Amino acid sequence: MVLHLSFAQWQGSGDGRRIADGGHLLKAELDAPLEIAIEACPSCVREDGVDHLPALRRQLYACAETIAAVAPQRILLCGGDCACEIAPLAYLNQLYGGRLNVVWLDAHADLNTPHSSPSGHLHGMPLRLLLGEGHADLLRIVPVPLRPEQVHLAGVREVDPPEATYIESNRITWHKTAALQTRPECLAEGLNPAWPTYLHLDLDVLDPAEFPHVCCPTPDGLSRDVLLRAMRAVAARTPLLGAGLTECTAQRRGEADAAIELLAWLKQALAH
């Protein structure tokens, strides 16, 4: 069973309400999705270094409870900001006993903590939370943290100094944009073929010339063709059991063609 989940959370991006619009737009491409309710949050409450923490706490716990009640074997998430990935990935990593490849396709490493984050935005922290470090309330959603050897950064090109230190000290695999553009298949080669894979796809991994409708457009990204070739190589090497597509800010269907194409590919790959 593949659970289709619509989670148009925006609070993790500070005030990126256009992310909610993009998430709602893409929801129509899912099959009978379960939808996580999003709070209005007319004003920002910063708590312990995280903007909108009270609302985020409630929404992320609701997402975790929804997934646990369904108990799926596979998950397709349509976000929302990148913090939407916390509960689905934590659930699948626990389900598969920590034997899970995690491919983080993103312009950003998302490895900050509330203490290191320059913005206080949770969408810059989800991977670090999944690795077992972050706000104590949110860590309760992550019963089995990822280990660094499970993580494969791909297309990341804007990294804060504390994140760079963490990547180096933990020897996290990092496939940079230039290497992927030259040979997209290199992403799959480092994966453990005995483990299934989760694909996190923040649309800002694409070059803004290919898809500008993201919260944090970042130059020198991947082309759509290279991204699809890299993901196909991953799916050919390991079973794909989860994926999340996040950070779309498109306001009209015509602006979202690339996101719709990628979401359709993820649907098909997870269905097999």
Buried (B, 14 or more C-beta within 10 A) or exposed (E): EBBBBBBBBBBBBBEBBBBBBBBBBBBEBBEEBBBBEBBEBEEEEEBEBBBBBBBBBEBBBBBBEBBEEEEBEBBBBBBBBBBBBBBBBBBBBBBBEEEBBBBBBBBBBBBBBBEBBEBBBBBBBBBBBBBEBBBEBBBEBBEBBBBEEBBBBBBBBBBBEBBEEBBEEEEBBBBEBEBBBEBBBBBBEEBBEEBBBBBBBBBBBBBBEBBBBBBBBBEBBBBBEBBBBBBBBBBEBBBBBBBBBBBBBBEEEEBBEBBBEBBEBBBEBBEE
